[in-house]
Amino acid sequence: MEKHDSNDWRVGDLALCTHQGPWFAGGFIAHQGGPKSGGVYTVDVVTHAEHPLGGTVAALGFPEWPDENWSSIPFVKVTPPALDEVDEREHSDLLDQSL
């Protein structure tokens, strides 16, 4: 897992939520429910919006909340291992089991 620039998100990315507590916007609870800390979600929408403190930030959408977008700041992109890496590990495990 690695922290990415907030503008480096793409549809299909896996996002690990690190946000603790309720979701706020402008000092008010903005969403009831939403991504939970430790949850991994598949990004299905990426837009960009002005951040209240300046600059732009990616806003991520998830199929679990089709009418909501979430600031990318409290998310970490999860990069699954490459297929060859998985195959090699599984092959090693099978060899170890046969010994």
Phi and psi restraints in degrees (range 20) as a CNS / XPLOR table:
assign (resid 1 and name C) (resid 2 and name N)
       (resid 2 and name CA) (resid 2 and name C) 1.0 -146.0 20.0 2
assign (resid 2 and name N) (resid 2 and name CA)
       (resid 2 and name C) (resid 3 and name N) 1.0 150.0 20.0 2
assign (resid 2 and name C) (resid 3 and name N)
       (resid 3 and name CA) (resid 3 and name C) 1.0 -79.3 20.0 2
assign (resid 3 and name N) (resid 3 and name CA)
       (resid 3 and name C) (resid 4 and name N) 1.0 130.5 20.0 2
assign (resid 3 and name C) (resid 4 and name N)
       (resid 4 and name CA) (resid 4 and name C) 1.0 -114.1 20.0 2
assign (resid 4 and name N) (resid 4 and name CA)
       (resid 4 and name C) (resid 5 and name N) 1.0 156.8 20.0 2
assign (resid 4 and name C) (resid 5 and name N)
       (resid 5 and name CA) (resid 5 and name C) 1.0 -55.1 20.0 2
assign (resid 5 and name N) (resid 5 and name CA)
       (resid 5 and name C) (resid 6 and name N) 1.0 142.3 20.0 2
assign (resid 5 and name C) (resid 6 and name N)
       (resid 6 and name CA) (resid 6 and name C) 1.0 -62.8 20.0 2
assign (resid 6 and name N) (resid 6 and name CA)
       (resid 6 and name C) (resid 7 and name N) 1.0 -16.0 20.0 2
assign (resid 6 and name C) (resid 7 and name N)
       (resid 7 and name CA) (resid 7 and name C) 1.0 -99.9 20.0 2
assign (resid 7 and name N) (resid 7 and name CA)
       (resid 7 and name C) (resid 8 and name N) 1.0 10.2 20.0 2
assign (resid 7 and name C) (resid 8 and name N)
       (resid 8 and name CA) (resid 8 and name C) 1.0 -98.2 20.0 2
assign (resid 8 and name N) (resid 8 and name CA)
       (resid 8 and name C) (resid 9 and name N) 1.0 15.1 20.0 2
assign (resid 8 and name C) (resid 9 and name N)
       (resid 9 and name CA) (resid 9 and name C) 1.0 -87.6 20.0 2
assign (resid 9 and name N) (resid 9 and name CA)
       (resid 9 and name C) (resid 10 and name N) 1.0 147.7 20.0 2
assign (resid 9 and name C) (resid 10 and name N)
       (resid 10 and name CA) (resid 10 and name C) 1.0 -136.4 20.0 2
assign (resid 10 and name N) (resid 10 and name CA)
       (resid 10 and name C) (resid 11 and name N) 1.0 153.2 20.0 2
assign (resid 10 and name C) (resid 11 and name N)
       (resid 11 and name CA) (resid 11 and name C) 1.0 -57.8 20.0 2
assign (resid 11 and name N) (resid 11 and name CA)
       (resid 11 and name C) (resid 12 and name N) 1.0 135.5 20.0 2
assign (resid 11 and name C) (resid 12 and name N)
       (resid 12 and name CA) (resid 12 and name C) 1.0 98.2 20.0 2
assign (resid 12 and name N) (resid 12 and name CA)
       (resid 12 and name C) (resid 13 and name N) 1.0 -14.9 20.0 2
assign (resid 12 and name C) (resid 13 and name N)
       (resid 13 and name CA) (resid 13 and name C) 1.0 -64.0 20.0 2
assign (resid 13 and name N) (resid 13 and name CA)
       (resid 13 and name C) (resid 14 and name N) 1.0 152.4 20.0 2
assign (resid 13 and name C) (resid 14 and name N)
       (resid 14 and name CA) (resid 14 and name C) 1.0 -97.0 20.0 2
assign (resid 14 and name N) (resid 14 and name CA)
       (resid 14 and name C) (resid 15 and name N) 1.0 132.4 20.0 2
assign (resid 14 and name C) (resid 15 and name N)
       (resid 15 and name CA) (resid 15 and name C) 1.0 -121.1 20.0 2
assign (resid 15 and name N) (resid 15 and name CA)
       (resid 15 and name C) (resid 16 and name N) 1.0 120.7 20.0 2
assign (resid 15 and name C) (resid 16 and name N)
       (resid 16 and name CA) (resid 16 and name C) 1.0 -89.3 20.0 2
assign (resid 16 and name N) (resid 16 and name CA)
       (resid 16 and name C) (resid 17 and name N) 1.0 122.2 20.0 2
assign (resid 16 and name C) (resid 17 and name N)
       (resid 17 and name CA) (resid 17 and name C) 1.0 -81.2 20.0 2
assign (resid 17 and name N) (resid 17 and name CA)
       (resid 17 and name C) (resid 18 and name N) 1.0 130.2 20.0 2
assign (resid 17 and name C) (resid 18 and name N)
       (resid 18 and name CA) (resid 18 and name C) 1.0 -115.0 20.0 2
assign (resid 18 and name N) (resid 18 and name CA)
       (resid 18 and name C) (resid 19 and name N) 1.0 6.0 20.0 2
assign (resid 18 and name C) (resid 19 and name N)
       (resid 19 and name CA) (resid 19 and name C) 1.0 -74.7 20.0 2
assign (resid 19 and name N) (resid 19 and name CA)
       (resid 19 and name C) (resid 20 and name N) 1.0 128.6 20.0 2
assign (resid 19 and name C) (resid 20 and name N)
       (resid 20 and name CA) (resid 20 and name C) 1.0 -102.1 20.0 2
assign (resid 20 and name N) (resid 20 and name CA)
       (resid 20 and name C) (resid 21 and name N) 1.0 133.4 20.0 2
assign (resid 20 and name C) (resid 21 and name N)
       (resid 21 and name CA) (resid 21 and name C) 1.0 85.8 20.0 2
assign (resid 21 and name N) (resid 21 and name CA)
       (resid 21 and name C) (resid 22 and name N) 1.0 -168.9 20.0 2
assign (resid 21 and name C) (resid 22 and name N)
       (resid 22 and name CA) (resid 22 and name C) 1.0 -71.8 20.0 2
assign (resid 22 and name N) (resid 22 and name CA)
       (resid 22 and name C) (resid 23 and name N) 1.0 160.7 20.0 2
assign (resid 22 and name C) (resid 23 and name N)
       (resid 23 and name CA) (resid 23 and name C) 1.0 -91.6 20.0 2
assign (resid 23 and name N) (resid 23 and name CA)
       (resid 23 and name C) (resid 24 and name N) 1.0 125.8 20.0 2
assign (resid 23 and name C) (resid 24 and name N)
       (resid 24 and name CA) (resid 24 and name C) 1.0 -114.8 20.0 2
assign (resid 24 and name N) (resid 24 and name CA)
       (resid 24 and name C) (resid 25 and name N) 1.0 152.8 20.0 2
assign (resid 24 and name C) (resid 25 and name N)
       (resid 25 and name CA) (resid 25 and name C) 1.0 -147.2 20.0 2
assign (resid 25 and name N) (resid 25 and name CA)
       (resid 25 and name C) (resid 26 and name N) 1.0 124.9 20.0 2
assign (resid 25 and name C) (resid 26 and name N)
       (resid 26 and name CA) (resid 26 and name C) 1.0 63.3 20.0 2
assign (resid 26 and name N) (resid 26 and name CA)
       (resid 26 and name C) (resid 27 and name N) 1.0 29.0 20.0 2
assign (resid 26 and name C) (resid 27 and name N)
       (resid 27 and name CA) (resid 27 and name C) 1.0 86.2 20.0 2
assign (resid 27 and name N) (resid 27 and name CA)
       (resid 27 and name C) (resid 28 and name N) 1.0 -1.3 20.0 2
assign (resid 27 and name C) (resid 28 and name N)
       (resid 28 and name CA) (resid 28 and name C) 1.0 -119.2 20.0 2
assign (resid 28 and name N) (resid 28 and name CA)
       (resid 28 and name C) (resid 29 and name N) 1.0 151.5 20.0 2
assign (resid 28 and name C) (resid 29 and name N)
       (resid 29 and name CA) (resid 29 and name C) 1.0 -63.9 20.0 2
assign (resid 29 and name N) (resid 29 and name CA)
       (resid 29 and name C) (resid 30 and name N) 1.0 119.8 20.0 2
assign (resid 29 and name C) (resid 30 and name N)
       (resid 30 and name CA) (resid 30 and name C) 1.0 -93.3 20.0 2
assign (resid 30 and name N) (resid 30 and name CA)
       (resid 30 and name C) (resid 31 and name N) 1.0 -27.2 20.0 2
assign (resid 30 and name C) (resid 31 and name N)
       (resid 31 and name CA) (resid 31 and name C) 1.0 -135.5 20.0 2
assign (resid 31 and name N) (resid 31 and name CA)
       (resid 31 and name C) (resid 32 and name N) 1.0 138.2 20.0 2
assign (resid 31 and name C) (resid 32 and name N)
       (resid 32 and name CA) (resid 32 and name C) 1.0 -92.4 20.0 2
assign (resid 32 and name N) (resid 32 and name CA)
       (resid 32 and name C) (resid 33 and name N) 1.0 123.5 20.0 2
assign (resid 32 and name C) (resid 33 and name N)
       (resid 33 and name CA) (resid 33 and name C) 1.0 82.0 20.0 2
assign (resid 33 and name N) (resid 33 and name CA)
       (resid 33 and name C) (resid 34 and name N) 1.0 -153.6 20.0 2
assign (resid 33 and name C) (resid 34 and name N)
       (resid 34 and name CA) (resid 34 and name C) 1.0 110.5 20.0 2
assign (resid 34 and name N) (resid 34 and name CA)
       (resid 34 and name C) (resid 35 and name N) 1.0 -178.5 20.0 2
assign (resid 34 and name C) (resid 35 and name N)
       (resid 35 and name CA) (resid 35 and name C) 1.0 -56.1 20.0 2
assign (resid 35 and name N) (resid 35 and name CA)
       (resid 35 and name C) (resid 36 and name N) 1.0 141.3 20.0 2
assign (resid 35 and name C) (resid 36 and name N)
       (resid 36 and name CA) (resid 36 and name C) 1.0 -109.1 20.0 2
assign (resid 36 and name N) (resid 36 and name CA)
       (resid 36 and name C) (resid 37 and name N) 1.0 148.0 20.0 2
assign (resid 36 and name C) (resid 37 and name N)
       (resid 37 and name CA) (resid 37 and name C) 1.0 -55.5 20.0 2
assign (resid 37 and name N) (resid 37 and name CA)
       (resid 37 and name C) (resid 38 and name N) 1.0 130.5 20.0 2
assign (resid 37 and name C) (resid 38 and name N)
       (resid 38 and name CA) (resid 38 and name C) 1.0 93.0 20.0 2
assign (resid 38 and name N) (resid 38 and name CA)
       (resid 38 and name C) (resid 39 and name N) 1.0 -13.9 20.0 2
assign (resid 38 and name C) (resid 39 and name N)
       (resid 39 and name CA) (resid 39 and name C) 1.0 -78.1 20.0 2
assign (resid 39 and name N) (resid 39 and name CA)
       (resid 39 and name C) (resid 40 and name N) 1.0 146.4 20.0 2
assign (resid 39 and name C) (resid 40 and name N)
       (resid 40 and name CA) (resid 40 and name C) 1.0 -114.0 20.0 2
assign (resid 40 and name N) (resid 40 and name CA)
       (resid 40 and name C) (resid 41 and name N) 1.0 127.9 20.0 2
assign (resid 40 and name C) (resid 41 and name N)
       (resid 41 and name CA) (resid 41 and name C) 1.0 -128.3 20.0 2
assign (resid 41 and name N) (resid 41 and name CA)
       (resid 41 and name C) (resid 42 and name N) 1.0 147.7 20.0 2
assign (resid 41 and name C) (resid 42 and name N)
       (resid 42 and name CA) (resid 42 and name C) 1.0 -90.5 20.0 2
assign (resid 42 and name N) (resid 42 and name CA)
       (resid 42 and name C) (resid 43 and name N) 1.0 125.9 20.0 2
assign (resid 42 and name C) (resid 43 and name N)
       (resid 43 and name CA) (resid 43 and name C) 1.0 -73.8 20.0 2
assign (resid 43 and name N) (resid 43 and name CA)
       (resid 43 and name C) (resid 44 and name N) 1.0 127.4 20.0 2
assign (resid 43 and name C) (resid 44 and name N)
       (resid 44 and name CA) (resid 44 and name C) 1.0 -119.9 20.0 2
assign (resid 44 and name N) (resid 44 and name CA)
       (resid 44 and name C) (resid 45 and name N) 1.0 -4.5 20.0 2
assign (resid 44 and name C) (resid 45 and name N)
       (resid 45 and name CA) (resid 45 and name C) 1.0 -144.6 20.0 2
assign (resid 45 and name N) (resid 45 and name CA)
       (resid 45 and name C) (resid 46 and name N) 1.0 136.4 20.0 2
assign (resid 45 and name C) (resid 46 and name N)
       (resid 46 and name CA) (resid 46 and name C) 1.0 -130.8 20.0 2
assign (resid 46 and name N) (resid 46 and name CA)
       (resid 46 and name C) (resid 47 and name N) 1.0 120.9 20.0 2
assign (resid 46 and name C) (resid 47 and name N)
       (resid 47 and name CA) (resid 47 and name C) 1.0 -128.2 20.0 2
assign (resid 47 and name N) (resid 47 and name CA)
       (resid 47 and name C) (resid 48 and name N) 1.0 173.8 20.0 2
assign (resid 47 and name C) (resid 48 and name N)
       (resid 48 and name CA) (resid 48 and name C) 1.0 -127.7 20.0 2
assign (resid 48 and name N) (resid 48 and name CA)
       (resid 48 and name C) (resid 49 and name N) 1.0 139.3 20.0 2
assign (resid 48 and name C) (resid 49 and name N)
       (resid 49 and name CA) (resid 49 and name C) 1.0 -137.9 20.0 2
assign (resid 49 and name N) (resid 49 and name CA)
       (resid 49 and name C) (resid 50 and name N) 1.0 160.2 20.0 2
assign (resid 49 and name C) (resid 50 and name N)
       (resid 50 and name CA) (resid 50 and name C) 1.0 -69.4 20.0 2
assign (resid 50 and name N) (resid 50 and name CA)
       (resid 50 and name C) (resid 51 and name N) 1.0 133.4 20.0 2
assign (resid 50 and name C) (resid 51 and name N)
       (resid 51 and name CA) (resid 51 and name C) 1.0 -85.2 20.0 2
assign (resid 51 and name N) (resid 51 and name CA)
       (resid 51 and name C) (resid 52 and name N) 1.0 139.9 20.0 2
assign (resid 51 and name C) (resid 52 and name N)
       (resid 52 and name CA) (resid 52 and name C) 1.0 -57.5 20.0 2
assign (resid 52 and name N) (resid 52 and name CA)
       (resid 52 and name C) (resid 53 and name N) 1.0 -25.3 20.0 2
assign (resid 52 and name C) (resid 53 and name N)
       (resid 53 and name CA) (resid 53 and name C) 1.0 -95.5 20.0 2
assign (resid 53 and name N) (resid 53 and name CA)
       (resid 53 and name C) (resid 54 and name N) 1.0 7.1 20.0 2
assign (resid 53 and name C) (resid 54 and name N)
       (resid 54 and name CA) (resid 54 and name C) 1.0 110.9 20.0 2
assign (resid 54 and name N) (resid 54 and name CA)
       (resid 54 and name C) (resid 55 and name N) 1.0 152.6 20.0 2
assign (resid 54 and name C) (resid 55 and name N)
       (resid 55 and name CA) (resid 55 and name C) 1.0 79.6 20.0 2
assign (resid 55 and name N) (resid 55 and name CA)
       (resid 55 and name C) (resid 56 and name N) 1.0 -173.3 20.0 2
assign (resid 55 and name C) (resid 56 and name N)
       (resid 56 and name CA) (resid 56 and name C) 1.0 -117.3 20.0 2
assign (resid 56 and name N) (resid 56 and name CA)
       (resid 56 and name C) (resid 57 and name N) 1.0 158.1 20.0 2
assign (resid 56 and name C) (resid 57 and name N)
       (resid 57 and name CA) (resid 57 and name C) 1.0 -141.2 20.0 2
assign (resid 57 and name N) (resid 57 and name CA)
       (resid 57 and name C) (resid 58 and name N) 1.0 145.9 20.0 2
assign (resid 57 and name C) (resid 58 and name N)
       (resid 58 and name CA) (resid 58 and name C) 1.0 -72.1 20.0 2
assign (resid 58 and name N) (resid 58 and name CA)
       (resid 58 and name C) (resid 59 and name N) 1.0 141.0 20.0 2
assign (resid 58 and name C) (resid 59 and name N)
       (resid 59 and name CA) (resid 59 and name C) 1.0 -112.8 20.0 2
assign (resid 59 and name N) (resid 59 and name CA)
       (resid 59 and name C) (resid 60 and name N) 1.0 127.7 20.0 2
assign (resid 59 and name C) (resid 60 and name N)
       (resid 60 and name CA) (resid 60 and name C) 1.0 -104.6 20.0 2
assign (resid 60 and name N) (resid 60 and name CA)
       (resid 60 and name C) (resid 61 and name N) 1.0 138.3 20.0 2
assign (resid 60 and name C) (resid 61 and name N)
       (resid 61 and name CA) (resid 61 and name C) 1.0 -111.8 20.0 2
assign (resid 61 and name N) (resid 61 and name CA)
       (resid 61 and name C) (resid 62 and name N) 1.0 147.8 20.0 2
assign (resid 61 and name C) (resid 62 and name N)
       (resid 62 and name CA) (resid 62 and name C) 1.0 -130.7 20.0 2
assign (resid 62 and name N) (resid 62 and name CA)
       (resid 62 and name C) (resid 63 and name N) 1.0 147.0 20.0 2
assign (resid 62 and name C) (resid 63 and name N)
       (resid 63 and name CA) (resid 63 and name C) 1.0 -61.3 20.0 2
assign (resid 63 and name N) (resid 63 and name CA)
       (resid 63 and name C) (resid 64 and name N) 1.0 -24.9 20.0 2
assign (resid 63 and name C) (resid 64 and name N)
       (resid 64 and name CA) (resid 64 and name C) 1.0 -66.3 20.0 2
assign (resid 64 and name N) (resid 64 and name CA)
       (resid 64 and name C) (resid 65 and name N) 1.0 -25.2 20.0 2
assign (resid 64 and name C) (resid 65 and name N)
       (resid 65 and name CA) (resid 65 and name C) 1.0 -133.1 20.0 2
assign (resid 65 and name N) (resid 65 and name CA)
       (resid 65 and name C) (resid 66 and name N) 1.0 76.2 20.0 2
assign (resid 65 and name C) (resid 66 and name N)
       (resid 66 and name CA) (resid 66 and name C) 1.0 -64.0 20.0 2
assign (resid 66 and name N) (resid 66 and name CA)
       (resid 66 and name C) (resid 67 and name N) 1.0 -21.4 20.0 2
assign (resid 66 and name C) (resid 67 and name N)
       (resid 67 and name CA) (resid 67 and name C) 1.0 -103.5 20.0 2
assign (resid 67 and name N) (resid 67 and name CA)
       (resid 67 and name C) (resid 68 and name N) 1.0 12.6 20.0 2
assign (resid 67 and name C) (resid 68 and name N)
       (resid 68 and name CA) (resid 68 and name C) 1.0 -127.2 20.0 2
assign (resid 68 and name N) (resid 68 and name CA)
       (resid 68 and name C) (resid 69 and name N) 1.0 149.3 20.0 2
assign (resid 68 and name C) (resid 69 and name N)
       (resid 69 and name CA) (resid 69 and name C) 1.0 -125.5 20.0 2
assign (resid 69 and name N) (resid 69 and name CA)
       (resid 69 and name C) (resid 70 and name N) 1.0 149.2 20.0 2
assign (resid 69 and name C) (resid 70 and name N)
       (resid 70 and name CA) (resid 70 and name C) 1.0 -126.2 20.0 2
assign (resid 70 and name N) (resid 70 and name CA)
       (resid 70 and name C) (resid 71 and name N) 1.0 137.4 20.0 2
assign (resid 70 and name C) (resid 71 and name N)
       (resid 71 and name CA) (resid 71 and name C) 1.0 -55.3 20.0 2
assign (resid 71 and name N) (resid 71 and name CA)
       (resid 71 and name C) (resid 72 and name N) 1.0 137.6 20.0 2
assign (resid 71 and name C) (resid 72 and name N)
       (resid 72 and name CA) (resid 72 and name C) 1.0 -75.7 20.0 2
assign (resid 72 and name N) (resid 72 and name CA)
       (resid 72 and name C) (resid 73 and name N) 1.0 -11.5 20.0 2
assign (resid 72 and name C) (resid 73 and name N)
       (resid 73 and name CA) (resid 73 and name C) 1.0 -55.8 20.0 2
assign (resid 73 and name N) (resid 73 and name CA)
       (resid 73 and name C) (resid 74 and name N) 1.0 -44.7 20.0 2
assign (resid 73 and name C) (resid 74 and name N)
       (resid 74 and name CA) (resid 74 and name C) 1.0 -88.9 20.0 2
assign (resid 74 and name N) (resid 74 and name CA)
       (resid 74 and name C) (resid 75 and name N) 1.0 22.8 20.0 2
assign (resid 74 and name C) (resid 75 and name N)
       (resid 75 and name CA) (resid 75 and name C) 1.0 -117.1 20.0 2
assign (resid 75 and name N) (resid 75 and name CA)
       (resid 75 and name C) (resid 76 and name N) 1.0 147.9 20.0 2
assign (resid 75 and name C) (resid 76 and name N)
       (resid 76 and name CA) (resid 76 and name C) 1.0 -119.4 20.0 2
assign (resid 76 and name N) (resid 76 and name CA)
       (resid 76 and name C) (resid 77 and name N) 1.0 132.2 20.0 2
assign (resid 76 and name C) (resid 77 and name N)
       (resid 77 and name CA) (resid 77 and name C) 1.0 -71.9 20.0 2
assign (resid 77 and name N) (resid 77 and name CA)
       (resid 77 and name C) (resid 78 and name N) 1.0 130.7 20.0 2
assign (resid 77 and name C) (resid 78 and name N)
       (resid 78 and name CA) (resid 78 and name C) 1.0 -101.9 20.0 2
assign (resid 78 and name N) (resid 78 and name CA)
       (resid 78 and name C) (resid 79 and name N) 1.0 124.4 20.0 2
assign (resid 78 and name C) (resid 79 and name N)
       (resid 79 and name CA) (resid 79 and name C) 1.0 -107.0 20.0 2
assign (resid 79 and name N) (resid 79 and name CA)
       (resid 79 and name C) (resid 80 and name N) 1.0 109.3 20.0 2
assign (resid 79 and name C) (resid 80 and name N)
       (resid 80 and name CA) (resid 80 and name C) 1.0 -64.4 20.0 2
assign (resid 80 and name N) (resid 80 and name CA)
       (resid 80 and name C) (resid 81 and name N) 1.0 155.6 20.0 2
assign (resid 80 and name C) (resid 81 and name N)
       (resid 81 and name CA) (resid 81 and name C) 1.0 -63.7 20.0 2
assign (resid 81 and name N) (resid 81 and name CA)
       (resid 81 and name C) (resid 82 and name N) 1.0 150.4 20.0 2
assign (resid 81 and name C) (resid 82 and name N)
       (resid 82 and name CA) (resid 82 and name C) 1.0 -62.5 20.0 2
assign (resid 82 and name N) (resid 82 and name CA)
       (resid 82 and name C) (resid 83 and name N) 1.0 150.0 20.0 2
assign (resid 82 and name C) (resid 83 and name N)
       (resid 83 and name CA) (resid 83 and name C) 1.0 -56.2 20.0 2
assign (resid 83 and name N) (resid 83 and name CA)
       (resid 83 and name C) (resid 84 and name N) 1.0 -42.0 20.0 2
assign (resid 83 and name C) (resid 84 and name N)
       (resid 84 and name CA) (resid 84 and name C) 1.0 -61.0 20.0 2
assign (resid 84 and name N) (resid 84 and name CA)
       (resid 84 and name C) (resid 85 and name N) 1.0 -38.6 20.0 2
assign (resid 84 and name C) (resid 85 and name N)
       (resid 85 and name CA) (resid 85 and name C) 1.0 -63.2 20.0 2
assign (resid 85 and name N) (resid 85 and name CA)
       (resid 85 and name C) (resid 86 and name N) 1.0 -43.0 20.0 2
assign (resid 85 and name C) (resid 86 and name N)
       (resid 86 and name CA) (resid 86 and name C) 1.0 -65.2 20.0 2
assign (resid 86 and name N) (resid 86 and name CA)
       (resid 86 and name C) (resid 87 and name N) 1.0 -46.8 20.0 2
assign (resid 86 and name C) (resid 87 and name N)
       (resid 87 and name CA) (resid 87 and name C) 1.0 -59.5 20.0 2
assign (resid 87 and name N) (resid 87 and name CA)
       (resid 87 and name C) (resid 88 and name N) 1.0 -42.0 20.0 2
assign (resid 87 and name C) (resid 88 and name N)
       (resid 88 and name CA) (resid 88 and name C) 1.0 -64.5 20.0 2
assign (resid 88 and name N) (resid 88 and name CA)
       (resid 88 and name C) (resid 89 and name N) 1.0 -42.2 20.0 2
assign (resid 88 and name C) (resid 89 and name N)
       (resid 89 and name CA) (resid 89 and name C) 1.0 -62.8 20.0 2
assign (resid 89 and name N) (resid 89 and name CA)
       (resid 89 and name C) (resid 90 and name N) 1.0 -45.9 20.0 2
assign (resid 89 and name C) (resid 90 and name N)
       (resid 90 and name CA) (resid 90 and name C) 1.0 -62.9 20.0 2
assign (resid 90 and name N) (resid 90 and name CA)
       (resid 90 and name C) (resid 91 and name N) 1.0 -39.8 20.0 2
assign (resid 90 and name C) (resid 91 and name N)
       (resid 91 and name CA) (resid 91 and name C) 1.0 -62.5 20.0 2
assign (resid 91 and name N) (resid 91 and name CA)
       (resid 91 and name C) (resid 92 and name N) 1.0 -44.0 20.0 2
assign (resid 91 and name C) (resid 92 and name N)
       (resid 92 and name CA) (resid 92 and name C) 1.0 -62.0 20.0 2
assign (resid 92 and name N) (resid 92 and name CA)
       (resid 92 and name C) (resid 93 and name N) 1.0 -43.0 20.0 2
assign (resid 92 and name C) (resid 93 and name N)
       (resid 93 and name CA) (resid 93 and name C) 1.0 -62.0 20.0 2
assign (resid 93 and name N) (resid 93 and name CA)
       (resid 93 and name C) (resid 94 and name N) 1.0 -41.7 20.0 2
assign (resid 93 and name C) (resid 94 and name N)
       (resid 94 and name CA) (resid 94 and name C) 1.0 -64.2 20.0 2
assign (resid 94 and name N) (resid 94 and name CA)
       (resid 94 and name C) (resid 95 and name N) 1.0 -40.8 20.0 2
assign (resid 94 and name C) (resid 95 and name N)
       (resid 95 and name CA) (resid 95 and name C) 1.0 -63.4 20.0 2
assign (resid 95 and name N) (resid 95 and name CA)
       (resid 95 and name C) (resid 96 and name N) 1.0 -43.2 20.0 2
assign (resid 95 and name C) (resid 96 and name N)
       (resid 96 and name CA) (resid 96 and name C) 1.0 -62.1 20.0 2
assign (resid 96 and name N) (resid 96 and name CA)
       (resid 96 and name C) (resid 97 and name N) 1.0 -37.9 20.0 2
assign (resid 96 and name C) (resid 97 and name N)
       (resid 97 and name CA) (resid 97 and name C) 1.0 -69.9 20.0 2
assign (resid 97 and name N) (resid 97 and name CA)
       (resid 97 and name C) (resid 98 and name N) 1.0 -28.6 20.0 2
assign (resid 97 and name C) (resid 98 and name N)
       (resid 98 and name CA) (resid 98 and name C) 1.0 -81.9 20.0 2
assign (resid 98 and name N) (resid 98 and name CA)
       (resid 98 and name C) (resid 99 and name N) 1.0 -10.5 20.0 2
